[in-house]
Amino acid sequence: MNVIIFNVLQIISKMQFILTGYDAKDNTAIDRRMAVRGDHLENVKNLKKSGNFIWGGAILDDEGTMAGSVIVYEFESREELSEMLKTEPYILGGVWENVDIQGFKLANI
């Protein structure tokens, strides 16, 4: 019984965050995105396995070209999310020019 209660409390204590990353607008922005996209997707796969990635995808411009990303993460704290983002290929590769992170609560429906 204590194990079940501990597991429920552990789940409740996690926080969700929505990240919106807007790509740079220069002429080589899409080239930078494509150069590190495989690394980004591999990172997301690992985050999904660990339970830290909830859902996400690319933002498209009017022509259907990738222009940013929206991702919902789940971590114990904002600090833990910030630590993970230090290894995010789209940040390290200069793809995302602006990043907005807000607390989030996914509807349980």
C-alpha positions as CSV (number, residue, x, y, z in Angstrom):
1,M,0.0,0.0,0.0
2,N,2.8,2.5,0.8
3,V,4.4,1.8,-2.5
4,I,1.2,2.7,-4.4
5,I,0.8,5.9,-2.4
6,F,4.5,6.8,-3.0
7,N,4.1,6.2,-6.8
8,V,0.9,8.3,-7.0
9,L,2.6,11.2,-5.1
10,Q,5.6,10.9,-7.4
11,I,3.5,11.2,-10.5
12,I,1.6,14.2,-9.0
13,S,4.8,16.0,-8.1
14,K,6.0,16.2,-11.7
15,M,5.5,19.4,-13.6
16,Q,4.6,19.9,-17.2
17,F,6.0,22.6,-19.4
18,I,5.2,23.8,-22.9
19,L,8.2,25.0,-24.9
20,T,7.7,27.1,-28.0
21,G,10.9,27.5,-30.0
22,Y,10.8,30.0,-32.9
23,D,13.4,29.4,-35.6
24,A,15.8,32.2,-36.7
25,K,14.7,34.0,-39.9
26,D,18.0,34.3,-41.7
27,N,18.6,32.6,-45.1
28,T,20.5,29.6,-43.5
29,A,18.1,28.9,-40.7
30,I,16.4,25.9,-42.4
31,D,19.8,24.5,-43.3
32,R,20.9,24.6,-39.6
33,R,17.6,23.0,-38.6
34,M,18.0,20.2,-41.1
35,A,21.7,19.7,-40.1
36,V,20.8,18.9,-36.5
37,R,17.3,17.5,-37.0
38,G,18.4,13.9,-36.7
39,D,20.2,14.6,-33.4
40,H,17.1,16.5,-32.2
41,L,14.8,13.6,-33.0
42,E,17.1,11.1,-31.4
43,N,17.1,13.3,-28.2
44,V,13.3,13.4,-28.3
45,K,13.1,9.6,-28.6
46,N,15.3,9.2,-25.5
47,L,13.2,11.8,-23.6
48,K,10.0,9.8,-24.6
49,K,11.6,6.6,-23.3
50,S,12.4,8.3,-20.0
51,G,8.8,9.8,-19.8
52,N,10.0,13.4,-20.1
53,F,8.5,14.0,-23.6
54,I,4.7,14.2,-23.7
55,W,4.1,15.4,-27.3
56,G,5.4,17.9,-29.8
57,G,5.9,18.8,-33.4
58,A,7.0,21.5,-35.9
59,I,5.4,24.9,-36.4
60,L,4.9,25.5,-40.1
61,D,4.9,28.8,-41.9
62,D,2.3,29.7,-44.7
63,E,4.4,27.8,-47.2
64,G,4.5,24.6,-45.1
65,T,8.2,25.1,-44.2
66,M,9.3,24.2,-40.6
67,A,9.6,27.5,-38.7
68,G,9.7,26.4,-35.1
69,S,8.6,23.8,-32.6
70,V,6.1,23.2,-29.8
71,I,7.0,20.5,-27.2
72,V,5.3,19.5,-23.9
73,Y,7.8,18.1,-21.4
74,E,7.3,16.6,-17.9
75,F,10.1,17.0,-15.3
76,E,10.4,17.1,-11.6
77,S,11.3,20.8,-11.7
78,R,12.0,23.8,-14.0
79,E,15.7,23.4,-13.1
80,E,15.7,19.8,-14.4
81,L,14.2,21.0,-17.7
82,S,16.8,23.8,-17.9
83,E,19.6,21.2,-17.4
84,M,18.2,19.0,-20.2
85,L,17.9,22.0,-22.6
86,K,21.7,22.6,-22.3
87,T,22.0,19.6,-24.6
88,E,19.1,20.3,-27.0
89,P,20.5,20.2,-30.5
90,Y,18.1,23.0,-31.8
91,I,19.5,25.3,-29.1
92,L,23.2,24.3,-29.5
93,G,22.8,24.4,-33.3
94,G,21.4,28.0,-33.4
95,V,18.1,26.8,-34.8
96,W,15.7,28.3,-32.2
97,E,16.2,32.1,-32.1
98,N,13.6,32.6,-29.4
99,V,12.4,30.1,-26.8
100,D,9.3,30.6,-24.6
101,I,8.7,28.1,-21.7
102,Q,5.5,28.2,-19.7
103,G,4.0,25.9,-17.0
104,F,1.4,23.6,-18.6
105,K,-1.2,21.1,-17.6
106,L,-2.3,18.6,-20.1
107,A,-6.0,17.8,-19.9
108,N,-6.6,14.3,-18.6
109,I,-9.4,13.4,-21.0
